């Protein structure tokens, strides 16, 4: 019971603090560019995320095949750097 009360008061306090766009669970399709998380909704970004997911799946397969610490370190660092480079949005 106490946890439900804490949850209720936590949510009601967050609703007063958070901006309007973050309180809403839905996105207006006619005003996508005005949404704060527009980049996460776009098809281009989702395609990049699929590519990164495939990269990490392949990295996991390599790590299963060659379970040595140097391979783990190199593969994880390389995949992390490549993931950040793929998902980077600077021009």
Backbone as CSV, one residue per row, in Angstrom:
resi,resn,N_x,N_y,N_z,CA_x,CA_y,CA_z,C_x,C_y,C_z
1,UNK,0.813,-1.188,0.000,0.000,0.000,0.000,0.864,1.262,0.000
2,UNK,1.923,1.205,0.791,2.814,2.365,0.864,3.514,2.594,-0.475
3,UNK,3.855,1.510,-1.167,4.521,1.673,-2.460,3.572,2.290,-3.486
4,UNK,2.296,1.948,-3.421,1.326,2.558,-4.335,1.162,4.053,-4.058
5,UNK,1.165,4.418,-2.796,1.084,5.840,-2.448,2.315,6.600,-2.935
6,UNK,3.484,6.008,-2.741,4.712,6.643,-3.238,4.672,6.794,-4.754
7,UNK,4.211,5.759,-5.435,4.104,5.798,-6.895,3.150,6.910,-7.336
8,UNK,2.001,7.010,-6.671,1.025,8.041,-7.005,1.608,9.441,-6.814
9,UNK,2.212,9.679,-5.665,2.764,11.009,-5.405,3.959,11.324,-6.305
10,UNK,4.730,10.313,-6.637,5.857,10.504,-7.555,5.348,10.946,-8.925
11,UNK,4.346,10.243,-9.433,3.801,10.603,-10.738,3.124,11.965,-10.723
12,UNK,2.377,12.272,-9.699,1.709,13.566,-9.655,2.712,14.711,-9.529
13,UNK,3.818,14.488,-8.824,4.831,15.544,-8.745,5.576,15.700,-10.065
14,UNK,5.821,14.592,-10.762,6.484,14.687,-12.062,5.610,15.397,-13.085
15,UNK,4.311,15.215,-13.012,3.428,15.879,-13.960,3.464,17.388,-13.797
16,UNK,3.742,17.857,-12.610,3.846,19.302,-12.406,5.193,19.840,-12.886
17,UNK,6.231,19.003,-12.842,7.584,19.445,-13.171,7.885,19.328,-14.660
18,UNK,7.484,18.203,-15.276,7.858,17.928,-16.658,7.141,18.841,-17.637
19,UNK,7.786,19.134,-18.769,7.126,19.941,-19.796,5.992,19.153,-20.465
20,UNK,5.134,19.862,-21.179,3.966,19.227,-21.782,4.319,18.136,-22.773
21,UNK,5.338,18.375,-23.608,5.662,17.388,-24.623,6.154,16.088,-24.011
22,UNK,6.697,16.125,-22.809,7.208,14.907,-22.195,6.125,14.174,-21.401
23,UNK,5.068,14.833,-21.073,3.987,14.191,-20.346,3.127,13.340,-21.264
24,UNK,3.049,13.711,-22.513,2.155,13.023,-23.439,2.798,11.758,-23.972
25,UNK,2.011,10.728,-24.086,2.496,9.435,-24.583,2.347,9.314,-26.095
26,UNK,1.683,10.268,-26.741,1.413,10.176,-28.160,2.154,11.264,-28.919
27,UNK,2.246,11.089,-30.238,2.942,12.035,-31.098,1.979,12.470,-32.193
28,UNK,1.902,13.775,-32.429,1.075,14.273,-33.515,1.817,14.060,-34.826
29,UNK,1.209,13.325,-35.744,1.880,13.012,-36.999,2.045,14.228,-37.893
30,UNK,1.209,15.239,-37.736,1.345,16.425,-38.570,2.398,17.394,-38.049
31,UNK,2.866,17.185,-36.808,3.892,18.062,-36.225,5.052,17.243,-35.660
32,UNK,5.582,16.332,-36.440,6.667,15.476,-35.957,7.935,16.256,-35.637
33,UNK,8.256,17.253,-36.456,9.512,17.980,-36.274,9.548,18.752,-34.960
34,UNK,8.388,19.072,-34.419,8.359,19.831,-33.176,8.536,18.942,-31.947
35,UNK,8.451,17.649,-32.130,8.599,16.740,-30.992,10.067,16.634,-30.607
36,UNK,10.330,16.532,-29.321,11.710,16.513,-28.835,12.458,15.254,-29.251
37,UNK,11.746,14.165,-29.451,12.399,12.903,-29.817,12.143,12.549,-31.275
38,UNK,12.095,13.555,-32.121,11.811,13.324,-33.534,12.854,12.409,-34.180
39,UNK,14.099,12.587,-33.822,15.150,11.788,-34.458,14.969,10.311,-34.167
40,UNK,14.421,9.972,-33.002,14.211,8.565,-32.670,13.016,7.975,-33.399
41,UNK,12.161,8.820,-33.938,10.974,8.368,-34.650,11.266,8.199,-36.138
42,UNK,12.247,8.919,-36.651,12.494,8.938,-38.095,12.956,7.581,-38.608
43,UNK,12.645,7.331,-39.875,13.008,6.055,-40.504,14.522,5.908,-40.622
44,UNK,15.194,7.009,-40.874,16.653,6.973,-41.028,17.332,6.524,-39.735
45,UNK,16.878,7.063,-38.615,17.479,6.702,-37.330,17.164,5.258,-36.967
46,UNK,15.943,4.801,-37.258,15.611,3.402,-36.976,16.444,2.452,-37.829
47,UNK,16.744,2.852,-39.072,17.610,2.026,-39.914,19.025,1.963,-39.339
48,UNK,19.495,3.094,-38.810,20.814,3.105,-38.170,20.831,2.203,-36.937
49,UNK,19.747,2.236,-36.162,19.675,1.376,-34.977,19.673,-0.098,-35.360
50,UNK,18.995,-0.444,-36.469,19.021,-1.841,-36.935,20.433,-2.248,-37.341
51,UNK,21.152,-1.328,-37.980,22.530,-1.610,-38.381,23.415,-1.828,-37.155
52,UNK,23.251,-0.993,-36.145,24.037,-1.140,-34.917,23.673,-2.444,-34.208
53,UNK,22.396,-2.797,-34.200,21.973,-4.060,-33.594,22.618,-5.246,-34.314
54,UNK,22.678,-5.183,-35.642,23.333,-6.246,-36.411,24.825,-6.302,-36.110
55,UNK,25.438,-5.126,-35.972,26.859,-5.067,-35.636,27.132,-5.742,-34.294
56,UNK,26.309,-5.435,-33.284,26.513,-6.031,-31.964,26.186,-7.518,-31.949
57,UNK,25.246,-7.946,-32.785,24.960,-9.382,-32.895,26.156,-10.102,-33.502
58,UNK,26.740,-9.524,-34.526,27.929,-10.123,-35.133,29.098,-10.125,-34.158
59,UNK,29.247,-9.055,-33.404,30.308,-8.989,-32.395,30.106,-10.068,-31.339
60,UNK,28.858,-10.256,-30.912,28.566,-11.313,-29.948,28.897,-12.686,-30.494
61,UNK,28.625,-12.911,-31.771,28.983,-14.186,-32.393,30.486,-14.413,-32.421
62,UNK,31.230,-13.355,-32.708,32.700,-13.460,-32.699,33.203,-13.762,-31.294
63,UNK,32.596,-13.132,-30.303,33.029,-13.349,-28.924,32.705,-14.765,-28.447
64,UNK,31.646,-15.345,-28.960,31.325,-16.730,-28.607,32.325,-17.678,-29.269
65,UNK,32.711,-17.364,-30.500,33.659,-18.229,-31.210,35.082,-18.139,-30.658
66,UNK,35.505,-16.948,-30.250,36.865,-16.729,-29.753,36.823,-16.109,-28.356
67,UNK,36.608,-16.920,-27.327,36.445,-16.368,-25.972,37.762,-16.084,-25.248
68,UNK,38.586,-15.230,-25.805,39.828,-14.845,-25.136,39.761,-13.361,-24.779
69,UNK,40.360,-12.967,-23.669,40.276,-11.563,-23.237,40.761,-10.531,-24.259
70,UNK,41.860,-10.778,-24.983,42.266,-9.759,-25.964,41.238,-9.575,-27.086
71,UNK,40.648,-10.665,-27.523,39.612,-10.576,-28.559,38.390,-9.835,-28.007
72,UNK,38.008,-10.153,-26.770,36.863,-9.480,-26.148,37.102,-7.976,-26.066
73,UNK,38.252,-7.604,-25.550,38.548,-6.179,-25.394,38.557,-5.449,-26.723
74,UNK,39.236,-6.017,-27.693,39.324,-5.375,-29.005,37.976,-5.295,-29.702
75,UNK,37.232,-6.375,-29.660,35.937,-6.400,-30.347,34.943,-5.438,-29.699
76,UNK,34.918,-5.412,-28.372,33.974,-4.530,-27.682,34.335,-3.061,-27.910
77,UNK,35.605,-2.723,-27.822,36.012,-1.333,-28.059,35.740,-0.912,-29.504
78,UNK,36.057,-1.794,-30.440,35.816,-1.489,-31.850,34.326,-1.312,-32.123
79,UNK,33.498,-2.214,-31.600,32.057,-2.130,-31.834,31.450,-0.899,-31.177
80,UNK,31.928,-0.560,-29.997,31.427,0.635,-29.324,31.759,1.880,-30.129
81,UNK,32.993,1.996,-30.577,33.413,3.158,-31.367,32.627,3.236,-32.669
82,UNK,32.459,2.107,-33.332,31.724,2.081,-34.591,30.245,2.397,-34.375
83,UNK,29.674,1.939,-33.275,28.268,2.238,-32.973,28.061,3.727,-32.761
84,UNK,28.950,4.348,-32.006,28.843,5.791,-31.800,29.026,6.549,-33.113
85,UNK,29.913,6.078,-33.963,30.140,6.746,-35.250,28.910,6.615,-36.148
86,UNK,28.251,5.479,-36.118,27.059,5.279,-36.946,25.899,6.137,-36.454
87,UNK,25.701,6.168,-35.151,24.555,6.886,-34.588,24.803,8.381,-34.405
88,UNK,26.017,8.840,-34.666,26.332,10.259,-34.502,25.540,11.084,-35.503
89,UNK,25.023,12.217,-35.038,24.197,13.051,-35.903,24.833,14.390,-36.222
90,UNK,26.090,14.558,-35.890,26.739,15.822,-36.243,27.030,15.823,-37.743
91,UNK,27.125,17.019,-38.273,27.295,17.128,-39.729,28.686,17.488,-40.116
